[in-house]
Amino acid sequence: MILQSLLDYFDLRGWLVFIFVFLLVLDIVRNRPPPNFPVGPWSLPFLGNVFTKLDFKSMDKMAKDYGPVFSLRRGCERIIFISGYKMVKEALVNQLNSFADRPITPLFNVTFKGNGIVLSNGYMWKNQRKFANTHLHNFGEGKKGLEHYIQLESNYLCEAFKEEQGRGFNPHFILNNAVGNIIASVVFGHRFEYSDGKFQKLLRLDNEAVELFGTAMAQLYDAFPNIIKHLPGPHRTINSNYRQITDFLKEEVDKHQEDWDPLNPRDYIDTYLTEINKKKEDPKAGFNTEGLVICTLDLFEAGMESVATTLRWALVYMMKYPEIQVKVQAEIDRVIGQSRQANMSDRPNMPYTDAVIHEIQRIGTIVPLGFPKMASKDTSLGGYFIPKGTTIHANLSSVLFDKDEWETPNTFNPGHFLDSDGQFRRREAFMAFSAGKRVCVGEHLARMELFLFFTTLFQRFSISPVPGAVPCLNGVLGFTYSPEPFLIRALLR
């Protein structure tokens, strides 16, 4: 009788108002933040802060308004952002066990599904990361093996630059190919020619996916995956690209399985196949064919995108500041000369070049927000309560530009990494590779690549802009922060 009375009382408009109010109250109750949770801007019912850009510049502005620890709501999820060197260090280093997990990110999860090195957690992550670290450390003849491959590829890269004969050209995919060949040598046991159409396609698919991650529609997918997946948009391109990339990687795994000799491992895939046999009784460790494909993808992306992007920024800044390029070349000539190739033992004797490379990484802020992390237990940070399972983003850009840590944070200044005697000095606030337990697994390899590629290029060439085309210091934000397309002229010295 009560139900009938309600039906008689409400017309269609009344029912719509009633349902909206009911859902609104339900949304408020269900998504009420816990006590002492980090504050943030007011959020819309049902949607949250979906119209707030999740880029590092927007996060810098909000940190000024809400402090170094603040929150945003995306759909039903509340995400915490951490800014500034002191607070990021507190989270990633001092409380390294509290924020070591990865959240489930819908757009990544379509491909990675919680497998591999980067996005796995717990026991699987520890096993996969340890295995990758061991292989990178023992590759070839330890450090000399990696160094040798980078030196060889540096020669191929210089030949590609030389073939342009001083004409203007875009170095983007030549650099991607060169850096990609290093990780290809580690993972596949061989390199690819710069004219290899299949590998070039792979590089372009990956680059497109990385750029699309920064679009508003792709970010919206993570907030409302069950709705957005049915709509057209960049998420479909990203998923399609990753399917094609993983198909390529599966082909490489299949080729290895055909002539695999466990007594003579050639590369990462071979040693991983051996580990699959060893860990058959331990499925939770994640050593299986699917895990191998995802780990290979992890190493490929981690080993290529950030280093290649840093080298592109290096060319931009050396064109923008030719006087710094001249000083780098003077040090190269003094320490190495023109009769031999650079090696890693030269780096301690080249503090200015080392400082320039570090400053390029700092001001280039290649991965400004890093990979998302998740609270593995209830904890506190900056006086706020952080519940277990909360997603956090450490704004690495805010660390690399922290005015309390850097003398001239907004200026390209190699002096940030030089002491009063002109010797290289390490800076704790240099977190270009993140920090803590989730620090970049390929950091050591990346440092070698940056030094050897950079030094070899400027030993053999002077890099200048095409007349009338001034290099732009504005970046394009995808998952990484990369330079706008540009042309260079590489003139033999």
TAJO-V663221 format. One record per pair of residues at least 4 apart in sequence whose ideal C-beta (glycine too) atoms are under 8 Angstrom apart, sorted by the first residue. I is the first residue (numbers start at 0). J is the second residue. Records with the same first field share a line. If there is no record, write none. Layout:
I: J / J
This chain:
0: 4
1: 5
2: 6
3: 7
4: 8
5: 9
8: 13
9: 13 / 14 / 17
10: 14
11: 15
12: 16
13: 17
14: 18
15: 19
16: 20
17: 21
18: 22
19: 23
20: 24
21: 25
22: 26 / 45
23: 27 / 44
24: 28
25: 29
26: 30 / 44 / 45
27: 31 / 44
29: 75
30: 47 / 72 / 75 / 77
32: 36 / 70 / 77
33: 384 / 386
34: 384
35: 382 / 383 / 384
36: 70 / 77 / 383 / 384 / 385 / 386
37: 65 / 66 / 68 / 69 / 70 / 79 / 381 / 383 / 385
38: 65 / 66 / 69 / 70
39: 48 / 61 / 65 / 69 / 70 / 71 / 72
40: 48 / 51 / 61 / 64 / 65 / 71
42: 46 / 47 / 48 / 71 / 72
43: 47 / 48 / 49 / 50
46: 50 / 74
47: 71 / 72 / 73 / 74 / 75 / 76 / 222
48: 71 / 72 / 73
49: 73 / 74 / 219 / 222
51: 57 / 61 / 71
52: 57 / 215
53: 57 / 58 / 71 / 218 / 368 / 392
54: 58 / 213 / 367 / 368 / 476
55: 59 / 364 / 367 / 368 / 394 / 396 / 397 / 476 / 480
56: 60
57: 61
58: 62 / 80 / 82 / 368 / 392 / 394 / 396 / 397
59: 63 / 82 / 394 / 396 / 397 / 400
60: 64
61: 65 / 69 / 71 / 80
62: 66 / 67 / 69 / 80 / 82 / 83 / 394 / 397
64: 69
65: 69
66: 381
67: 81 / 82 / 83 / 85 / 86 / 381
68: 79 / 80 / 81 / 82 / 86 / 380 / 381 / 383
69: 79 / 80
70: 77 / 78 / 79 / 80
71: 77 / 78 / 80
72: 76 / 77 / 78
73: 77 / 78 / 221 / 222
74: 222 / 223
76: 222 / 390
77: 389
78: 371 / 389 / 390 / 391 / 392
79: 380 / 385 / 389 / 390 / 391 / 392
80: 391 / 392 / 394
81: 86 / 87 / 90 / 380 / 381 / 391 / 392 / 393 / 394
82: 86 / 87 / 394 / 397
83: 87 / 394 / 397 / 398 / 401 / 403
84: 88 / 397 / 398 / 401 / 403 / 404 / 427 / 428 / 430
85: 89 / 403
86: 90 / 380 / 381
87: 91 / 393 / 394 / 395 / 397 / 398 / 430 / 434
88: 92 / 93 / 398 / 427 / 434
89: 93 / 94 / 380 / 381
90: 94 / 97 / 98 / 380 / 391 / 393 / 435
91: 95 / 98 / 372 / 393 / 430 / 433 / 434 / 435 / 437
92: 434 / 435
94: 98 / 378 / 380
95: 99 / 435 / 436
96: 375 / 436
97: 374 / 375 / 376 / 378 / 380 / 385
98: 372 / 373 / 374 / 375 / 378 / 391 / 435
99: 372 / 375 / 435 / 436 / 437
100: 120 / 121 / 372 / 373 / 374 / 375
101: 117 / 118 / 119 / 120 / 124 / 370 / 371 / 372 / 373 / 437
102: 371 / 372 / 373 / 388 / 390
103: 108 / 113
104: 108 / 118 / 221 / 371
105: 109 / 220 / 221 / 224
106: 212 / 217 / 220 / 221 / 224 / 234 / 237
107: 111 / 118
108: 112 / 113 / 118
109: 238 / 241
110: 238 / 241 / 242 / 245 / 293 / 296
111: 115 / 117 / 118 / 293 / 296
112: 293
113: 118 / 119 / 120
114: 118 / 119 / 123 / 285 / 289 / 290 / 293 / 294
115: 119 / 127 / 285 / 290 / 293 / 294 / 296 / 297
116: 124 / 127 / 128 / 131 / 294 / 297 / 298 / 301 / 440
117: 297 / 301 / 370 / 440
118: 297 / 370
119: 123 / 124 / 127 / 285
120: 124
121: 125
122: 126 / 283 / 284
123: 127 / 283 / 284 / 285
124: 128
125: 129
126: 130 / 278 / 284 / 285 / 286
127: 131 / 284 / 285 / 290 / 294
128: 132 / 440
129: 133
130: 134 / 271 / 274 / 286
131: 135 / 267 / 294 / 297 / 298 / 440
132: 136 / 440
133: 137
134: 138 / 185 / 267 / 270
135: 145 / 185 / 440 / 441 / 443 / 444
136: 141
137: 141
138: 144 / 145 / 185
139: 143 / 144 / 145 / 147 / 148
140: 144
142: 146 / 343 / 447
143: 147
144: 148
145: 149 / 181 / 185 / 444 / 447
146: 150 / 342 / 343 / 447 / 451
147: 151
148: 152 / 181 / 184 / 185
149: 153 / 181 / 447 / 448 / 451 / 452
150: 154 / 340 / 341 / 342 / 451 / 455
151: 155
152: 156 / 177 / 180 / 181 / 184 / 190 / 452
153: 157 / 177 / 340 / 451 / 452 / 455 / 456
154: 158 / 340 / 455
155: 159 / 177 / 180 / 190 / 193
156: 160 / 173 / 174 / 177 / 452 / 455 / 456
157: 161 / 455 / 456 / 459 / 460
158: 162
159: 163 / 173 / 177 / 193
160: 170 / 173 / 456 / 459 / 460 / 489
161: 489 / 491
163: 168 / 489
165: 488 / 489 / 490 / 491
166: 488
167: 465 / 468 / 486 / 487 / 488
168: 173 / 486 / 487 / 489
169: 484 / 485 / 486 / 487
170: 174 / 311 / 314 / 487
171: 175 / 206 / 311 / 484
172: 176 / 199 / 202 / 203 / 206
173: 177 / 193
174: 178 / 307 / 310 / 311
175: 179 / 202 / 206 / 303 / 307
176: 180 / 191 / 193 / 198 / 199 / 202
177: 181 / 193 / 307 / 452
178: 182 / 302 / 303 / 306 / 307 / 310 / 448 / 452
179: 183 / 191 / 198 / 201 / 202 / 299 / 302 / 303 / 307
180: 184 / 190 / 191
181: 185 / 302 / 444 / 448
182: 186 / 298 / 299 / 302 / 303 / 441 / 444
183: 187 / 189 / 190 / 191 / 198 / 299
184: 188 / 189 / 190 / 266
185: 266 / 267 / 298 / 302 / 444
186: 251 / 266 / 267 / 268 / 295 / 298 / 299
187: 251 / 266 / 268
188: 265 / 266 / 268 / 269
191: 195 / 197 / 198
192: 198
193: 199
194: 199
195: 199
196: 200
197: 201 / 247
198: 202
199: 203
200: 204 / 243
201: 205 / 243 / 244 / 247
202: 206 / 303
203: 207
204: 208 / 240 / 243 / 244
205: 209 / 240 / 244 / 299 / 300 / 303 / 304
206: 210 / 304
207: 211 / 236 / 240
208: 212 / 236 / 237 / 240 / 241 / 244
209: 300 / 304 / 477 / 478 / 479
210: 475 / 477 / 478 / 481
211: 217 / 233 / 236 / 237 / 477
212: 217 / 237 / 477 / 478
213: 217 / 218 / 475 / 476 / 477 / 478
214: 218 / 233 / 477
215: 219
216: 220 / 227 / 232 / 233 / 234
217: 221 / 232 / 233 / 234 / 237
218: 222
219: 223 / 227
220: 224 / 227 / 228 / 232 / 234
223: 227
224: 228
226: 230
227: 232 / 234
228: 234
231: 235
233: 237
234: 238
235: 239
236: 240
237: 241
238: 242
239: 243
240: 244
241: 245 / 296
242: 246
243: 247
244: 248 / 296
245: 249 / 292 / 293 / 296
246: 250
247: 251
248: 252 / 292 / 295 / 296 / 299
249: 253 / 292
250: 254
251: 255 / 268 / 295
252: 256 / 268 / 288 / 291 / 292 / 295
253: 257
254: 258
255: 259 / 265 / 266 / 268 / 269 / 272
256: 272
259: 269 / 272
260: 264 / 269
261: 269 / 272 / 273 / 276
264: 269 / 270 / 273
265: 269
266: 270
267: 271 / 295 / 298
268: 272 / 291 / 295
269: 273
270: 274
271: 275 / 286 / 291 / 294
272: 276 / 291
273: 277
274: 278 / 286
275: 279 / 286 / 287 / 288 / 291
277: 286
278: 282 / 284 / 286
281: 286
282: 287
285: 290
286: 290 / 291
287: 291
288: 292
289: 293
290: 294
291: 295
292: 296
293: 297
294: 298
295: 299
296: 300
297: 301 / 440
298: 302 / 440 / 441
299: 303
300: 304
301: 305 / 439 / 440 / 441
302: 306 / 441 / 444 / 445
303: 307
304: 308 / 478 / 479
305: 309 / 365 / 366 / 439 / 445 / 479
306: 310 / 445 / 448 / 449 / 452
307: 311
308: 312 / 363 / 365 / 479 / 480 / 481 / 482
309: 313 / 359 / 360 / 363 / 365 / 449
310: 314 / 449 / 452 / 453
311: 315 / 481 / 482
312: 316 / 359 / 362 / 363 / 365 / 481 / 482
313: 317 / 356 / 359 / 453
314: 318 / 462 / 485 / 487
315: 319 / 470 / 471 / 472 / 482 / 485
316: 320 / 323 / 359 / 362 / 363 / 411 / 472
317: 321 / 323 / 324 / 327 / 457 / 462
318: 324 / 462 / 463 / 464 / 470 / 487
319: 411 / 470 / 472
320: 324 / 411
321: 325 / 463
322: 326
323: 327 / 355 / 411 / 413
324: 328 / 457 / 461 / 462
325: 329
326: 330 / 351
327: 331 / 351 / 352 / 355 / 457
328: 332 / 457 / 458 / 461 / 492
329: 333
330: 334 / 349 / 351 / 352
331: 335 / 341 / 349 / 352 / 454 / 457 / 458
332: 336 / 337 / 458
334: 345 / 348 / 349
335: 339 / 340 / 341 / 345 / 454 / 458
337: 458 / 492
340: 455 / 458
341: 345 / 450 / 451 / 454 / 455 / 458
342: 451
343: 447 / 450 / 451
345: 349 / 454
346: 352 / 353 / 450
347: 423
349: 353 / 454
350: 354 / 417 / 421 / 422 / 423
351: 355 / 413 / 417 / 421
352: 356 / 450 / 453 / 454
353: 357 / 416 / 423 / 450
354: 358 / 413 / 414 / 415 / 416 / 417 / 423
355: 359 / 413
356: 360 / 449 / 450 / 453
357: 361 / 413 / 415 / 416 / 426 / 429 / 431
358: 362 / 411 / 412 / 413 / 415 / 416
359: 363
360: 365 / 429 / 431 / 449
361: 399 / 405 / 415 / 429 / 431
362: 399 / 411
363: 474 / 480
364: 395 / 396 / 399 / 400 / 431 / 480
365: 431 / 479 / 480 / 481
366: 370 / 395 / 431 / 433 / 478 / 479 / 480
367: 394 / 395 / 396 / 476 / 480
368: 392 / 393 / 394 / 395 / 396
369: 392 / 393 / 395 / 433
370: 433 / 437
371: 390 / 391 / 392
372: 390 / 391 / 392 / 393 / 437
373: 388 / 389 / 390 / 391
374: 378 / 385 / 386 / 387 / 388 / 389 / 391
375: 387
376: 387
377: 384 / 385 / 386 / 387
378: 385 / 387
379: 383 / 384 / 385
380: 385
385: 389 / 391
393: 398 / 433
394: 398
395: 399 / 430 / 431 / 433
396: 400 / 480
397: 401
398: 404 / 428 / 430
399: 405 / 408 / 428 / 429 / 430 / 431
400: 405 / 408 / 409
401: 405 / 408 / 428
402: 408
404: 408 / 426 / 427 / 428
405: 415 / 426 / 428
406: 412 / 414 / 415
407: 412 / 415
413: 417
415: 426
416: 423 / 424 / 425 / 426 / 429
417: 421 / 422 / 423 / 424
418: 422 / 423 / 424
425: 429
430: 434
432: 438 / 439 / 442 / 445
433: 437 / 438 / 439
434: 438
438: 442
439: 445
441: 445
442: 446
443: 447
444: 448
445: 449
446: 450
447: 451
448: 452
449: 453
450: 454
451: 455
452: 456
453: 457
454: 458
455: 459
456: 460 / 462
457: 461 / 462
458: 492
459: 491 / 492
460: 489 / 490 / 491 / 492
461: 489 / 490 / 492
462: 487 / 488 / 489 / 490
463: 487 / 488 / 490
464: 468 / 469 / 470 / 485 / 486 / 487 / 488
465: 486 / 487 / 488
468: 485 / 486
470: 482 / 485
471: 482 / 483 / 485
473: 483
474: 480 / 481 / 482 / 483
475: 480 / 481 / 482 / 483
476: 480
477: 481
